[in-house]
Amino acid sequence: MTASVIPPSPTREEYAEHYAAALAANGDETIFDRAEPIGLFIEWLGDAKSTEPNDPNAMALSTVDAAGTPDSRMVLLKDVDAGGFTFYSNRESAKGLELAVHPRAALLFHWKSLRRQVRVRGSVEPVTVAEADAYFSSRARESRLGAWASDQSRPLDSRAALEAAVARESARFDGQDVPRPEHWTGWRVVPDSVEFWRDRPFRLHDRLRFDRAGADWTKTRLWP
């Protein structure tokens, strides 16, 4: 084993000293009484908002390319409701092209401060034009200009080339509202399954998976 850089597994004393508060917060058995996952996810996201140092809505989005090779990257969750988990990006990016061919995805939320994670798997559908317009208009002007300037996922010669593209678009839209580019849109991951994981001492973790069953959900507690 290489690695002085890899921390050893914590001892009983280290659990008691460093992780007591988080582990106590993860001891509530009532999560296993829940009938559906979205309400529980929103509660956990609310907990993360008060503890994570930045971007509690960050999630790993995994897609597959034309060869079936998995591809993952961090994106930001921008909406969640009974319909699913929504994010936005460039339709011509790697993720956009992959979703056009294989409209299924997996999401992973990891809240390190809470010692919790949530896994989501499901089909992917585009948001409506109205939803994309509404979210795009809520973004900072500089972010909207960036959406026009960036040929996302394509080769870039230099930082200077990116800054020149932003300057060009800034001049083009000077004194005007910045509209949404047609290639900029959003997707909704409609979950087939949602799994909640939380840390408990000595790898005796809690796992709870919800699986869609028509309009309802089935629920399974899993071995750690």
GURO-522044 format. One record per residue: residue number from 1; residue in one letter; x, y, z of N, C-alpha, C, O in turn. Coordinates in nm, 3 decimals. Layout:
N
    i  aa     n_xx     n_yy     n_zz    ca_xx    ca_yy    ca_zz     c_xx     c_yy     c_zz     o_xx     o_yy     o_zz
  NUM   a        X        Y        Z        X        Y        Z        X        Y        Z        X        Y        Z
...
// end
This chain:
224
    i  aa     n_xx     n_yy     n_zz    ca_xx    ca_yy    ca_zz     c_xx     c_yy     c_zz     o_xx     o_yy     o_zz
    1   m    0.086   -0.120    0.000    0.000    0.000    0.000    0.088    0.123    0.000    0.179    0.133    0.083
    2   t    0.066    0.214   -0.088    0.150    0.333   -0.108    0.130    0.428    0.002    0.244    0.440    0.047
    3   a    0.081    0.476    0.046    0.017    0.588    0.089    0.007    0.643    0.224   -0.089    0.625    0.298
    4   s    0.109    0.711    0.252    0.103    0.796    0.369   -0.002    0.905    0.348   -0.049    0.964    0.445
    5   v   -0.040    0.931    0.223   -0.140    1.036    0.198   -0.282    0.987    0.226   -0.374    1.068    0.238
    6   i   -0.300    0.857    0.237   -0.434    0.803    0.263   -0.451    0.784    0.413   -0.374    0.711    0.475
    7   p   -0.550    0.850    0.474   -0.565    0.839    0.619   -0.608    0.698    0.659   -0.680    0.632    0.584
    8   p   -0.566    0.653    0.775   -0.607    0.521    0.823   -0.753    0.524    0.868   -0.811    0.631    0.889
    9   s   -0.811    0.406    0.882   -0.947    0.398    0.935   -0.947    0.452    1.078   -0.854    0.426    1.154
   10   p   -1.052    0.527    1.115   -1.054    0.586    1.250   -1.070    0.481    1.358   -1.135    0.378    1.340
   11   t   -1.009    0.509    1.471   -1.023    0.424    1.588   -1.151    0.461    1.664   -1.216    0.560    1.633
   12   r   -1.185    0.379    1.763   -1.301    0.409    1.847   -1.285    0.547    1.913   -1.380    0.624    1.921
   13   e   -1.163    0.577    1.959   -1.139    0.704    2.026   -1.154    0.822    1.930   -1.207    0.927    1.966
   14   e   -1.107    0.804    1.805   -1.120    0.911    1.706   -1.266    0.932    1.666   -1.308    1.046    1.647
   15   y   -1.344    0.824    1.655   -1.487    0.841    1.632   -1.548    0.927    1.743   -1.622    1.021    1.715
   16   a   -1.517    0.894    1.866   -1.576    0.965    1.980   -1.534    1.111    1.983   -1.613    1.199    2.019
   17   e   -1.407    1.138    1.945   -1.356    1.274    1.955   -1.397    1.362    1.839   -1.435    1.478    1.858
   18   h   -1.391    1.309    1.718   -1.406    1.394    1.600   -1.542    1.384    1.531   -1.583    1.477    1.463
   19   y   -1.611    1.272    1.547   -1.729    1.248    1.466   -1.857    1.236    1.548   -1.963    1.203    1.494
   20   a   -1.848    1.263    1.677   -1.962    1.235    1.765   -2.088    1.309    1.722   -2.195    1.249    1.717
   21   a   -2.076    1.438    1.691   -2.195    1.517    1.658   -2.260    1.468    1.529   -2.382    1.451    1.523
   22   a   -2.179    1.446    1.427   -2.235    1.400    1.299   -2.297    1.262    1.313   -2.404    1.236    1.258
   23   l   -2.230    1.175    1.386   -2.283    1.040    1.401   -2.411    1.040    1.483   -2.502    0.962    1.456
   24   a   -2.418    1.127    1.583   -2.542    1.137    1.661   -2.656    1.185    1.574   -2.769    1.138    1.587
   25   a   -2.628    1.281    1.484   -2.731    1.332    1.394   -2.777    1.226    1.296   -2.887    1.236    1.240
   26   n   -2.695    1.124    1.274   -2.730    1.018    1.180   -2.792    0.897    1.249   -2.804    0.791    1.188
   27   g   -2.832    0.912    1.373   -2.886    0.799    1.446   -3.038    0.795    1.453   -3.094    0.707    1.518
   28   d   -3.104    0.889    1.388   -3.251    0.896    1.394   -3.313    0.788    1.306   -3.300    0.792    1.183
   29   e   -3.378    0.692    1.368   -3.435    0.580    1.293   -3.562    0.615    1.218   -3.612    0.534    1.140
   30   t   -3.617    0.734    1.238   -3.744    0.767    1.174   -3.731    0.780    1.022   -3.832    0.779    0.952
   31   i   -3.607    0.793    0.970   -3.598    0.800    0.823   -3.652    0.672    0.760   -3.698    0.675    0.645
   32   f   -3.648    0.562    0.831   -3.693    0.435    0.775   -3.846    0.423    0.776   -3.901    0.325    0.726
   33   d   -3.912    0.522    0.832   -4.058    0.525    0.829   -4.111    0.605    0.712   -4.232    0.608    0.689
   34   r   -4.022    0.670    0.635   -4.066    0.758    0.528   -4.126    0.678    0.414   -4.082    0.567    0.385
   35   a   -4.229    0.737    0.349   -4.300    0.667    0.242   -4.248    0.703    0.104   -4.272    0.630    0.008
   36   e   -4.176    0.816    0.091   -4.127    0.858   -0.040   -3.996    0.934   -0.022   -3.968    0.984    0.087
   37   p   -3.913    0.943   -0.128   -3.778    0.996   -0.111   -3.762    1.147   -0.125   -3.667    1.203   -0.070
   38   i   -3.850    1.214   -0.198   -3.823    1.353   -0.232   -3.825    1.443   -0.108   -3.739    1.529   -0.092
   39   g   -3.924    1.422   -0.021   -3.930    1.503    0.101   -3.807    1.483    0.188   -3.753    1.579    0.243
   40   l   -3.762    1.358    0.200   -3.641    1.331    0.279   -3.519    1.395    0.214   -3.435    1.451    0.284
   41   f   -3.509    1.387    0.081   -3.396    1.451    0.013   -3.395    1.601    0.040   -3.289    1.657    0.069
   42   i   -3.509    1.667    0.032   -3.515    1.811    0.053   -3.472    1.845    0.196   -3.405    1.946    0.219
   43   e   -3.511    1.762    0.293   -3.468    1.785    0.431   -3.316    1.771    0.444   -3.251    1.853    0.509
   44   w   -3.259    1.667    0.382   -3.114    1.649    0.389   -3.041    1.763    0.318   -2.936    1.808    0.364
   45   l   -3.095    1.809    0.205   -3.034    1.922    0.135   -3.039    2.047    0.223   -2.944    2.125    0.225
   46   g   -3.150    2.066    0.297   -3.158    2.178    0.390   -3.054    2.169    0.500   -2.994    2.270    0.538
   47   d   -3.031    2.048    0.551   -2.924    2.029    0.651   -2.789    2.065    0.591   -2.707    2.132    0.655
   48   a   -2.765    2.021    0.468   -2.636    2.048    0.403   -2.616    2.197    0.378   -2.503    2.246    0.384
   49   k   -2.723    2.268    0.351   -2.711    2.412    0.325   -2.655    2.486    0.445   -2.588    2.588    0.429
   50   s   -2.680    2.435    0.565   -2.632    2.503    0.685   -2.496    2.453    0.731   -2.437    2.510    0.823
   51   t   -2.443    2.346    0.668   -2.316    2.291    0.715   -2.206    2.287    0.610   -2.088    2.295    0.644
   52   e   -2.242    2.275    0.481   -2.139    2.264    0.379   -2.072    2.400    0.355   -2.142    2.502    0.353
   53   p   -1.939    2.404    0.338   -1.872    2.533    0.317   -1.907    2.598    0.184   -1.902    2.721    0.174
   54   n   -1.942    2.520    0.082   -1.987    2.579   -0.044   -2.066    2.476   -0.124   -2.047    2.356   -0.109
   55   d   -2.154    2.525   -0.208   -2.229    2.445   -0.305   -2.290    2.317   -0.247   -2.255    2.207   -0.290
   56   p   -2.381    2.328   -0.150   -2.447    2.207   -0.100   -2.530    2.138   -0.207   -2.565    2.020   -0.192
   57   n   -2.563    2.209   -0.315   -2.641    2.151   -0.425   -2.554    2.093   -0.535   -2.604    2.060   -0.642
   58   a   -2.423    2.078   -0.509   -2.334    2.016   -0.608   -2.361    1.866   -0.615   -2.386    1.801   -0.513
   59   m   -2.357    1.812   -0.735   -2.382    1.669   -0.754   -2.296    1.617   -0.868   -2.270    1.689   -0.965
   60   a   -2.253    1.493   -0.856   -2.183    1.426   -0.966   -2.288    1.372   -1.061   -2.375    1.295   -1.022
   61   l   -2.278    1.413   -1.187   -2.368    1.366   -1.293   -2.292    1.266   -1.377   -2.187    1.298   -1.432
   62   s   -2.344    1.144   -1.389   -2.280    1.040   -1.470   -2.368    1.005   -1.589   -2.488    0.980   -1.575
   63   t   -2.306    1.005   -1.707   -2.371    0.968   -1.832   -2.284    0.863   -1.900   -2.180    0.825   -1.846
   64   v   -2.324    0.815   -2.016   -2.238    0.726   -2.094   -2.226    0.780   -2.236   -2.319    0.840   -2.290
   65   d   -2.107    0.759   -2.295   -2.086    0.806   -2.432   -2.132    0.701   -2.532   -2.189    0.599   -2.494
   66   a   -2.107    0.727   -2.660   -2.156    0.637   -2.765   -2.098    0.497   -2.755   -2.159    0.401   -2.803
   67   a   -1.980    0.485   -2.693   -1.918    0.354   -2.677   -1.961    0.285   -2.547   -1.919    0.173   -2.519
   68   g   -2.045    0.352   -2.469   -2.089    0.296   -2.343   -1.995    0.322   -2.227   -2.010    0.263   -2.120
   69   t   -1.897    0.411   -2.248   -1.801    0.443   -2.143   -1.860    0.546   -2.047   -1.908    0.650   -2.093
   70   p   -1.858    0.521   -1.916   -1.913    0.618   -1.822   -1.834    0.749   -1.822   -1.714    0.750   -1.849
   71   d   -1.903    0.858   -1.793   -1.844    0.992   -1.793   -1.910    1.068   -1.678   -2.032    1.077   -1.671
   72   s   -1.829    1.122   -1.587   -1.884    1.192   -1.471   -1.825    1.331   -1.459   -1.710    1.355   -1.498
   73   r   -1.906    1.423   -1.404   -1.860    1.559   -1.376   -1.952    1.619   -1.271   -2.064    1.572   -1.251
   74   m   -1.905    1.724   -1.204   -1.986    1.792   -1.103   -2.069    1.900   -1.172   -2.019    1.978   -1.253
   75   v   -2.197    1.904   -1.138   -2.288    2.009   -1.183   -2.369    2.055   -1.062   -2.357    1.998   -0.953
   76   l   -2.451    2.157   -1.081   -2.531    2.210   -0.971   -2.679    2.178   -0.991   -2.736    2.204   -1.097
   77   l   -2.739    2.122   -0.890   -2.884    2.102   -0.889   -2.952    2.237   -0.883   -2.915    2.320   -0.799
   78   k   -3.050    2.262   -0.969   -3.117    2.391   -0.972   -3.266    2.383   -0.938   -3.329    2.486   -0.917
   79   d   -3.321    2.264   -0.931   -3.460    2.248   -0.887   -3.481    2.102   -0.851   -3.418    2.013   -0.908
   80   v   -3.569    2.079   -0.754   -3.608    1.942   -0.719   -3.752    1.945   -0.672   -3.791    2.029   -0.591
   81   d   -3.829    1.853   -0.724   -3.968    1.837   -0.683   -4.010    1.695   -0.716   -3.926    1.612   -0.752
   82   a   -4.137    1.666   -0.705   -4.184    1.530   -0.731   -4.152    1.484   -0.872   -4.145    1.364   -0.898
   83   g   -4.131    1.579   -0.965   -4.099    1.543   -1.102   -3.957    1.499   -1.123   -3.929    1.426   -1.219
   84   g   -3.864    1.541   -1.036   -3.726    1.500   -1.051   -3.626    1.607   -1.014   -3.659    1.705   -0.946
   85   f   -3.502    1.587   -1.060   -3.386    1.669   -1.023   -3.338    1.742   -1.148   -3.302    1.678   -1.247
   86   t   -3.336    1.875   -1.145   -3.313    1.955   -1.266   -3.178    2.026   -1.262   -3.138    2.080   -1.159
   87   f   -3.109    2.024   -1.375   -2.983    2.098   -1.392   -2.982    2.158   -1.532   -3.064    2.122   -1.617
   88   y   -2.889    2.251   -1.555   -2.882    2.325   -1.682   -2.740    2.322   -1.737   -2.643    2.314   -1.662
   89   s   -2.729    2.327   -1.870   -2.597    2.327   -1.934   -2.614    2.353   -2.083   -2.721    2.390   -2.130
   90   n   -2.504    2.333   -2.155   -2.500    2.352   -2.300   -2.539    2.221   -2.368   -2.480    2.117   -2.341
   91   r   -2.637    2.227   -2.455   -2.683    2.108   -2.526   -2.572    2.046   -2.612   -2.575    1.927   -2.640
   92   e   -2.473    2.130   -2.653   -2.365    2.082   -2.739   -2.240    2.041   -2.660   -2.138    2.008   -2.719
   93   s   -2.249    2.042   -2.527   -2.139    1.995   -2.443   -2.132    1.843   -2.449   -2.220    1.778   -2.507
   94   a   -2.028    1.786   -2.388   -2.017    1.640   -2.384   -2.139    1.578   -2.318   -2.194    1.480   -2.367
   95   k   -2.181    1.634   -2.206   -2.296    1.577   -2.136   -2.423    1.588   -2.220   -2.504    1.495   -2.223
   96   g   -2.439    1.702   -2.288   -2.558    1.720   -2.371   -2.564    1.622   -2.486   -2.669    1.566   -2.515
   97   l   -2.450    1.602   -2.552   -2.445    1.507   -2.664   -2.467    1.364   -2.616   -2.534    1.285   -2.683
   98   e   -2.412    1.331   -2.500   -2.430    1.196   -2.447   -2.575    1.171   -2.408   -2.629    1.063   -2.433
   99   l   -2.639    1.270   -2.346   -2.778    1.254   -2.306   -2.872    1.245   -2.427   -2.977    1.182   -2.420
  100   a   -2.833    1.308   -2.537   -2.916    1.300   -2.657   -2.922    1.157   -2.711   -3.022    1.116   -2.770
  101   v   -2.812    1.081   -2.690   -2.805    0.943   -2.739   -2.856    0.844   -2.636   -2.928    0.750   -2.668
  102   h   -2.817    0.867   -2.511   -2.856    0.778   -2.400   -2.922    0.863   -2.291   -2.853    0.908   -2.199
  103   p   -3.051    0.884   -2.298   -3.118    0.973   -2.203   -3.146    0.908   -2.068   -3.260    0.903   -2.022
  104   r   -3.039    0.858   -2.006   -3.045    0.808   -1.869   -2.922    0.858   -1.796   -2.819    0.882   -1.858
  105   a   -2.932    0.873   -1.664   -2.820    0.929   -1.589   -2.825    0.884   -1.444   -2.927    0.835   -1.395
  106   a   -2.711    0.902   -1.377   -2.702    0.880   -1.233   -2.650    1.008   -1.169   -2.569    1.079   -1.228
  107   l   -2.698    1.037   -1.050   -2.654    1.152   -0.972   -2.598    1.102   -0.839   -2.644    1.001   -0.786
  108   l   -2.499    1.175   -0.786   -2.448    1.146   -0.653   -2.426    1.276   -0.579   -2.350    1.362   -0.623
  109   f   -2.492    1.289   -0.466   -2.470    1.400   -0.374   -2.386    1.346   -0.257   -2.420    1.244   -0.198
  110   h   -2.277    1.415   -0.225   -2.194    1.376   -0.110   -2.177    1.497   -0.021   -2.113    1.596   -0.060
  111   w   -2.232    1.490    0.099   -2.223    1.599    0.196   -2.125    1.556    0.304   -2.162    1.491    0.401
  112   k   -2.000    1.595    0.285   -1.891    1.548    0.369   -1.911    1.589    0.514   -1.885    1.510    0.605
  113   s   -1.957    1.711    0.536   -1.973    1.759    0.673   -2.079    1.680    0.749   -2.070    1.665    0.871
  114   l   -2.179    1.630    0.678   -2.286    1.553    0.741   -2.260    1.403    0.741   -2.330    1.326    0.807
  115   r   -2.158    1.362    0.665   -2.128    1.220    0.649   -2.250    1.146    0.590   -2.294    1.043    0.641
  116   r   -2.303    1.205    0.482   -2.420    1.150    0.415   -2.399    1.156    0.263   -2.323    1.239    0.213
  117   q   -2.469    1.069    0.193   -2.474    1.079    0.048   -2.609    1.028   -0.002   -2.678    0.952    0.066
  118   v   -2.645    1.073   -0.122   -2.768    1.029   -0.187   -2.734    0.994   -0.332   -2.669    1.071   -0.402
  119   r   -2.779    0.877   -0.375   -2.761    0.831   -0.513   -2.897    0.829   -0.582   -2.996    0.785   -0.525
  120   v   -2.899    0.878   -0.706   -3.021    0.883   -0.786   -2.992    0.822   -0.922   -2.888    0.850   -0.982
  121   r   -3.083    0.738   -0.972   -3.072    0.685   -1.108   -3.208    0.698   -1.175   -3.312    0.677   -1.113
  122   g   -3.206    0.733   -1.305   -3.333    0.744   -1.374   -3.321    0.789   -1.517   -3.210    0.807   -1.569
  123   s   -3.434    0.809   -1.580   -3.440    0.860   -1.716   -3.425    1.012   -1.714   -3.444    1.076   -1.611
  124   v   -3.391    1.067   -1.829   -3.366    1.211   -1.840   -3.456    1.270   -1.947   -3.467    1.215   -2.057
  125   e   -3.520    1.382   -1.914   -3.604    1.451   -2.010   -3.564    1.598   -2.014   -3.521    1.653   -1.912
  126   p   -3.578    1.664   -2.130   -3.547    1.807   -2.137   -3.652    1.889   -2.064   -3.769    1.851   -2.059
  127   v   -3.609    2.001   -2.007   -3.706    2.093   -1.948   -3.779    2.164   -2.062   -3.738    2.156   -2.178
  128   t   -3.886    2.233   -2.029   -3.959    2.309   -2.130   -3.883    2.437   -2.166   -3.795    2.481   -2.092
  129   v   -3.918    2.494   -2.280   -3.859    2.622   -2.320   -3.885    2.728   -2.213   -3.797    2.809   -2.183
  130   a   -4.004    2.728   -2.157   -4.038    2.828   -2.054   -3.950    2.811   -1.931   -3.905    2.910   -1.873
  131   e   -3.925    2.687   -1.890   -3.839    2.664   -1.774   -3.697    2.709   -1.802   -3.634    2.774   -1.718
  132   a   -3.645    2.676   -1.921   -3.509    2.716   -1.955   -3.498    2.868   -1.961   -3.400    2.925   -1.912
  133   d   -3.596    2.935   -2.022   -3.594    3.081   -2.029   -3.598    3.143   -1.889   -3.524    3.238   -1.861
  134   a   -3.683    3.090   -1.804   -3.699    3.147   -1.669   -3.570    3.134   -1.589   -3.528    3.229   -1.523
  135   y   -3.508    3.017   -1.595   -3.384    3.002   -1.518   -3.272    3.086   -1.578   -3.198    3.151   -1.505
  136   f   -3.259    3.086   -1.711   -3.151    3.163   -1.775   -3.162    3.311   -1.738   -3.061    3.376   -1.712
  137   s   -3.283    3.363   -1.736   -3.301    3.506   -1.706   -3.267    3.539   -1.561   -3.245    3.655   -1.528
  138   s   -3.264    3.436   -1.473   -3.231    3.460   -1.333   -3.080    3.465   -1.309   -3.037    3.505   -1.201
  139   r   -3.001    3.426   -1.407   -2.855    3.421   -1.389   -2.793    3.560   -1.401   -2.852    3.650   -1.461
  140   a   -2.676    3.576   -1.344   -2.604    3.702   -1.357   -2.576    3.731   -1.505   -2.559    3.639   -1.584
  141   r   -2.571    3.858   -1.540   -2.546    3.895   -1.679   -2.416    3.832   -1.730   -2.410    3.784   -1.844
  142   e   -2.313    3.833   -1.646   -2.184    3.777   -1.688   -2.196    3.629   -1.720   -2.132    3.580   -1.814
  143   s   -2.277    3.557   -1.645   -2.296    3.415   -1.673   -2.372    3.394   -1.803   -2.344    3.300   -1.877
  144   r   -2.468    3.482   -1.830   -2.542    3.471   -1.955   -2.452    3.500   -2.076   -2.464    3.435   -2.180
  145   l   -2.362    3.598   -2.061   -2.267    3.625   -2.169   -2.174    3.506   -2.190   -2.139    3.472   -2.303
  146   g   -2.134    3.444   -2.079   -2.047    3.327   -2.089   -2.111    3.212   -2.165   -2.043    3.138   -2.234
  147   a   -2.243    3.198   -2.151   -2.313    3.092   -2.224   -2.306    3.114   -2.375   -2.301    3.018   -2.451
  148   w   -2.304    3.238   -2.417   -2.287    3.268   -2.559   -2.141    3.251   -2.603   -2.114    3.206   -2.715
  149   a   -2.048    3.287   -2.516   -1.907    3.290   -2.554   -1.843    3.152   -2.561   -1.752    3.130   -2.641
  150   s   -1.889    3.058   -2.477   -1.817    2.932   -2.462   -1.864    2.825   -2.561   -1.983    2.795   -2.570
  151   d   -1.769    2.768   -2.635   -1.794    2.647   -2.714   -1.765    2.528   -2.622   -1.663    2.460   -2.638
  152   q   -1.852    2.505   -2.529   -1.826    2.413   -2.418   -1.781    2.275   -2.464   -1.839    2.218   -2.557
  153   s   -1.678    2.223   -2.399   -1.619    2.090   -2.422   -1.532    2.081   -2.547   -1.473    1.977   -2.572
  154   r   -1.523    2.188   -2.625   -1.438    2.186   -2.743   -1.298    2.238   -2.708   -1.282    2.306   -2.606
  155   p   -1.196    2.208   -2.789   -1.060    2.255   -2.760   -1.053    2.408   -2.756   -1.115    2.476   -2.837
  156   l   -0.974    2.460   -2.660   -0.957    2.605   -2.641   -0.808    2.635   -2.647   -0.729    2.572   -2.577
  157   d   -0.770    2.732   -2.730   -0.628    2.762   -2.748   -0.565    2.822   -2.622   -0.452    2.787   -2.587
  158   s   -0.636    2.912   -2.556   -0.575    2.982   -2.442   -0.684    3.051   -2.362   -0.797    3.066   -2.407
  159   r   -0.647    3.093   -2.242   -0.738    3.174   -2.160   -0.770    3.306   -2.232   -0.882    3.356   -2.223
  160   a   -0.672    3.360   -2.301   -0.693    3.485   -2.374   -0.803    3.470   -2.479   -0.880    3.563   -2.501
  161   a   -0.810    3.353   -2.543   -0.914    3.330   -2.644   -1.052    3.329   -2.579   -1.148    3.381   -2.636
  162   l   -1.062    3.270   -2.460   -1.189    3.272   -2.387   -1.229    3.413   -2.350   -1.344    3.453   -2.368
  163   e   -1.134    3.490   -2.298   -1.165    3.627   -2.257   -1.201    3.713   -2.377   -1.285    3.802   -2.366
  164   a   -1.140    3.687   -2.491   -1.174    3.762   -2.613   -1.316    3.729   -2.657   -1.388    3.817   -2.703
  165   a   -1.357    3.603   -2.643   -1.493    3.564   -2.681   -1.595    3.630   -2.589   -1.701    3.674   -2.635
  166   v   -1.564    3.637   -2.460   -1.655    3.704   -2.367   -1.664    3.854   -2.401   -1.773    3.911   -2.399
  167   a   -1.552    3.916   -2.432   -1.552    4.059   -2.469   -1.635    4.082   -2.595   -1.708    4.181   -2.606
  168   r   -1.622    3.991   -2.690   -1.699    4.003   -2.815   -1.849    3.998   -2.787   -1.925    4.080   -2.839
  169   e   -1.892    3.902   -2.705   -2.034    3.890   -2.676   -2.083    4.006   -2.589   -2.198    4.050   -2.603
  170   s   -1.998    4.054   -2.501   -2.035    4.170   -2.419   -2.060    4.291   -2.506   -2.155    4.367   -2.483
  171   a   -1.976    4.310   -2.607   -1.995    4.423   -2.699   -2.122    4.402   -2.783   -2.195    4.498   -2.808
  172   r   -2.147    4.280   -2.825   -2.264    4.252   -2.910   -2.394    4.281   -2.838   -2.490    4.329   -2.898
  173   f   -2.398    4.253   -2.709   -2.521    4.273   -2.632   -2.517    4.399   -2.546   -2.598    4.414   -2.454
  174   d   -2.424    4.488   -2.574   -2.413    4.610   -2.495   -2.544    4.688   -2.495   -2.600    4.716   -2.602
  175   g   -2.593    4.720   -2.377   -2.718    4.796   -2.366   -2.843    4.715   -2.389   -2.953    4.771   -2.391
  176   q   -2.831    4.583   -2.407   -2.946    4.497   -2.433   -2.956    4.387   -2.327   -2.859    4.357   -2.258
  177   d   -3.073    4.329   -2.316   -3.087    4.208   -2.239   -3.013    4.095   -2.312   -3.004    4.095   -2.435
  178   v   -2.961    4.000   -2.237   -2.891    3.887   -2.297   -2.988    3.769   -2.305   -3.023    3.713   -2.201
  179   p   -3.032    3.731   -2.425   -3.130    3.622   -2.437   -3.064    3.486   -2.418   -2.941    3.475   -2.419
  180   r   -3.144    3.386   -2.402   -3.092    3.249   -2.389   -3.054    3.195   -2.526   -3.134    3.200   -2.620
  181   p   -2.930    3.142   -2.540   -2.895    3.076   -2.666   -2.979    2.949   -2.684   -3.015    2.884   -2.585
  182   e   -3.010    2.915   -2.805   -3.092    2.797   -2.829   -3.024    2.670   -2.778   -3.091    2.576   -2.737
  183   h   -2.890    2.668   -2.779   -2.818    2.548   -2.738   -2.806    2.536   -2.586   -2.754    2.436   -2.537
  184   w   -2.852    2.634   -2.513   -2.841    2.631   -2.367   -2.976    2.592   -2.309   -3.076    2.658   -2.335
  185   t   -2.979    2.485   -2.232   -3.108    2.434   -2.186   -3.091    2.359   -2.055   -2.988    2.370   -1.989
  186   g   -3.191    2.283   -2.018   -3.185    2.206   -1.894   -3.242    2.066   -1.914   -3.310    2.037   -2.013
  187   w   -3.213    1.982   -1.816   -3.263    1.844   -1.816   -3.315    1.810   -1.677   -3.272    1.866   -1.576
  188   r   -3.408    1.718   -1.675   -3.463    1.670   -1.548   -3.438    1.520   -1.539   -3.478    1.444   -1.627
  189   v   -3.372    1.478   -1.432   -3.354    1.336   -1.407   -3.477    1.287   -1.330   -3.501    1.328   -1.216
  190   v   -3.554    1.201   -1.394   -3.676    1.147   -1.334   -3.638    1.018   -1.264   -3.607    0.920   -1.331
  191   p   -3.637    1.014   -1.131   -3.575    0.900   -1.063   -3.655    0.771   -1.071   -3.776    0.769   -1.050
  192   d   -3.583    0.664   -1.101   -3.636    0.529   -1.085   -3.602    0.477   -0.946   -3.678    0.401   -0.886
  193   s   -3.484    0.522   -0.894   -3.444    0.480   -0.760   -3.368    0.594   -0.694   -3.298    0.671   -0.760
  194   v   -3.382    0.603   -0.562   -3.311    0.702   -0.481   -3.262    0.629   -0.357   -3.341    0.572   -0.282
  195   e   -3.130    0.631   -0.335   -3.074    0.564   -0.219   -3.009    0.664   -0.124   -2.928    0.747   -0.166
  196   f   -3.044    0.655    0.003   -2.988    0.739    0.108   -2.885    0.658    0.186   -2.910    0.543    0.225
  197   w   -2.769    0.717    0.209   -2.662    0.654    0.285   -2.617    0.751    0.393   -2.603    0.871    0.368
  198   r   -2.593    0.700    0.511   -2.536    0.785    0.617   -2.436    0.704    0.698   -2.453    0.584    0.721
  199   d   -2.332    0.773    0.741   -2.221    0.709    0.810   -2.261    0.670    0.952   -2.321    0.749    1.025
  200   r   -2.226    0.548    0.990   -2.235    0.502    1.128   -2.100    0.440    1.164   -2.026    0.403    1.073
  201   p   -2.067    0.428    1.291   -1.932    0.383    1.328   -1.897    0.245    1.272   -1.982    0.156    1.262
  202   f   -1.768    0.230    1.235   -1.708    0.102    1.199   -1.776    0.037    1.079   -1.794   -0.085    1.074
  203   r   -1.813    0.121    0.982   -1.873    0.077    0.856   -2.007    0.009    0.872   -2.051   -0.062    0.782
  204   l   -2.074    0.028    0.985   -2.208   -0.027    1.004   -2.309    0.079    0.962   -2.393    0.122    1.041
  205   h   -2.298    0.121    0.835   -2.372    0.236    0.786   -2.520    0.204    0.766   -2.561    0.088    0.764
  206   d   -2.599    0.310    0.753   -2.741    0.296    0.718   -2.759    0.321    0.570   -2.703    0.416    0.515
  207   r   -2.839    0.234    0.505   -2.873    0.252    0.363   -3.022    0.228    0.347   -3.077    0.131    0.398
  208   l   -3.087    0.320    0.276   -3.231    0.310    0.251   -3.255    0.343    0.105   -3.222    0.453    0.060
  209   r   -3.313    0.249    0.030   -3.338    0.270   -0.113   -3.488    0.272   -0.142   -3.564    0.187   -0.096
  210   f   -3.528    0.372   -0.220   -3.665    0.381   -0.270   -3.663    0.346   -0.418   -3.578    0.397   -0.492
  211   d   -3.754    0.262   -0.463   -3.768    0.227   -0.604   -3.908    0.262   -0.651   -4.007    0.234   -0.583
  212   r   -3.914    0.323   -0.768   -4.045    0.365   -0.819   -4.130    0.243   -0.854   -4.083    0.147   -0.914
  213   a   -4.257    0.250   -0.814   -4.354    0.145   -0.845   -4.482    0.213   -0.892   -4.575    0.233   -0.814
  214   g   -4.485    0.249   -1.021   -4.598    0.325   -1.074   -4.598    0.465   -1.015   -4.498    0.537   -1.024
  215   a   -4.709    0.503   -0.955   -4.718    0.636   -0.893   -4.663    0.637   -0.751   -4.654    0.742   -0.689
  216   d   -4.625    0.521   -0.699   -4.580    0.509   -0.561   -4.434    0.464   -0.556   -4.367    0.455   -0.659
  217   w   -4.387    0.436   -0.437   -4.250    0.391   -0.415   -4.248    0.267   -0.327   -4.328    0.256   -0.234
  218   t   -4.159    0.175   -0.356   -4.129    0.069   -0.261   -4.003    0.109   -0.184   -3.926    0.192   -0.231
  219   k   -3.983    0.049   -0.069   -3.875    0.092    0.020   -3.801   -0.032    0.070   -3.863   -0.131    0.109
  220   t   -3.667   -0.025    0.067   -3.585   -0.138    0.110   -3.468   -0.088    0.194   -3.395    0.003    0.153
  221   r   -3.451   -0.147    0.311   -3.332   -0.119    0.391   -3.225   -0.218    0.347   -3.250   -0.338    0.336
  222   l   -3.102   -0.167    0.320   -2.996   -0.248    0.265   -2.885   -0.274    0.369   -2.858   -0.191    0.455
  223   w   -2.823   -0.390    0.357   -2.703   -0.414    0.437   -2.595   -0.313    0.398   -2.588   -0.274    0.281
  224   p   -2.512   -0.271    0.493   -2.405   -0.175    0.458   -2.294   -0.242    0.377   -2.197   -0.176    0.340
// end
